[in-house]
Amino acid sequence: MPKKDGKDKGDKEKRYRQPLVSVLGHVDSGKTTLLDYIRRTRVAAKEPGSITQHVGASEIPTDVVYEICEPVMRALNLKFEIKTGGLLFIDLPGHEVFSNLRRRGGSVADIAILVIDINGGVQPQTIESINILKERRVPFVIALNKIDTLYGWKSEEGRPFILAEREQPPSVLAELEKRLYRVVDQLATLGIYADRYDRIQDFTKTFAIVPTSAVTGEGIPDLLTMLIGLVQRFMLDRLEITTEEGRGTVLEVKQQQGLGTVLTAIIYDGVLRKDDTIVVAGVNGPVVTKVRALLVPEPLQEMRATKKFRRVDEVSAAAGVMISAPNLDEVLAGSPLYVVRDRERIEEVKKEVQEEVERIIIKTDKIGVIVKADTLGTLEALIAQLQKEGIPIRRADIGDVSKVDVFEAAVIKQKEEKFAVILAFNVKIKEDARREAGDRKIPIFTDVIIYRLIESFKEYLEELKRREEERVLSQAVFPAEILVLPDFIFRRSDPAIVGVEVLRGRIRPGYPLMNESGRRVGTILDIQYEGNRVPEAKAGQRVAISIKGGVVGRNVKEGRKLYTEVSEFEDDKARSIYFSKMSDDEKELYRRILWIRYSRGASSPD
């Protein structure tokens, strides 16, 4: 039976599970410390740098929620019955693991807390978190954290923000408002309209911001009140338990002392029992196995922090549970988990699981990058981000980087070098693959944070673009029309040195020149302006130029015009770069010069 029941006003009894709450945000924004305060444990202190490194789940029972929220509810004169039981907080090392909370068409997480450092504001991982929350359609409340660091802030342990605000000096309140609305403005540029929670009229249109301190606990009562209030008001239907057969998602696949390979899973619907048959996705296809043991954490404790588990015969949604069963080694994190009690349905469910995996994995013949990730969830999130950036994908799969991946990238290299790369998220590179990539000069980008991985690749693309531009521009001759000034002949030949005015375009040393008949007269050796060498002369400038091959009176005549012999690139990419550096006037001049070159003295189109 479900462990948390609720009843509506009708005759039919409905059962509701606890809402699943996840916490996301930029590194060092205070995610773990915030959870730590809520759970009254010291998870953060046990992890390096106070940055979340592991995942677990903790149940906050109803009575604890009431206890924490009571001061806020009293101050705001609010009264409501919590129908859903308590809250199940999922402790995540950032949004990469949040990705494993995947569920077809969305996320297992019902609501999220987006933690923003009041000092740092919206940062790259904040934006990435928002993007993933939007993609998974997960509503969220914003915790504007670290209010205790505002200069002059008067702290009091665990006090609601709405009460703490009343005790602050005007200068502190002014600073709070300034930083709050800086974040509001930053969020607005991302299409997120937010305001302080106690100033919002319509919660369906505006995201709530709750000022908090994860260190002193100020604002935590307000935050939990907002969470439970929004859940009760807007998402009760989503929390209804609809089946007896358990459904869940695999968060982690790991080794557990004394148990071997186990799964950490979140059960979001139905019941999972010892000896149940479950179907999950594996590296080589669906895995069907029988549950040997179920282990759950104690309330208000976190799995990894305490390592204290108790065996149970069954768990009901919602629950974080560790599953021991045979043949779990190849199971994919982020995989759906289904209980099947009718053996005749096993093949049907296996097919369903396989189809879900195949919807995520990409295998095409298109030109694009090779993507490798450690879990289904992170692969799905990485693909979504790459597609949003307009980066084409040839293949996206789970597992370490192998020689096959390098060979695939090498095929791409023959057609489009910039996409001949492998993007590897939190996976290993096999030694032979590393050697092969080195021999074939295939870049492999690796990282454990999605935005950094994509940023590295984008920087690589920029560098390639810069180098290509340098190559093209170093050999490009841009269009120019110059007038040989009468009475400014300094040397008649070998080389001819004459005064000219640049009428249109630009000239540089090395540019070949032709006359009005389209015949080559020579090459610019040097350009001088007021006695000094200059690398370039532009329209409107009068300069002296030396022309190798030019002979005044024969192919260079006073009062006549000369033109640069412009480049003609056959390669589309080079041509695109070349024209991107020209003004509209230069493009028009380019066409005129080509006409002169190929018409050889015919009448001008003008």
Buried (B, 14 or more C-beta within 10 A) or exposed (E): EBBBBBEEEEEEEBBBBBBBBBBBBBBBBBBBBBBBBBBEBEBBEBBEEBBBBBBBBBBBBBEBBBEBBBBBBEBBEEEEEBBBBBBBBBBBBBBBBBBBBBBEEBBBBBBBBBBBBBEBBBBEBBBBBBBBBBBBEBBBBBBBBBBBEBEEBEBEEBBBBBBBBEEBEEEBBEBBEEBBBEBBEBBEEBEBEBBBBBEBEEBEEBBBBBBBBBBBBBBBBBBBBBBBBBBBEEBBEBBBBEEBBBBBBBBBBBEBEEBEBBBBBBBBBBBBBBEBBBBBBBEEEBBBBEBBBBBBBEEBBBBBBBEEBEEBEBBBBBBBBBBBBEEBEBBBBBBBBBBBEEEEBBEEBBEBBBEBBEEBBBEEEEBBBBBBBBBBBBBBBBBBBBEEEEBBBBBBBBBEBBBBBBBBBBEBBEEEEBBBBBBBBBBBBBEEBBEBBEEEEBBBBBBBBBBBBBBBBEEBBEEEEEEBBEEBBEEBBBBBBBBBBEEBBEBBBEBBBBBBBBBBBBBBBEBBBBBBEBEBBBBBBBBBEEEEEBEBBEBEBBBBBBBBBBBBEEBBBBEEBBBBBBBEBEEEEBBEBBEEEBEEEBEEBBEBBBBBBEEEEEEEEE
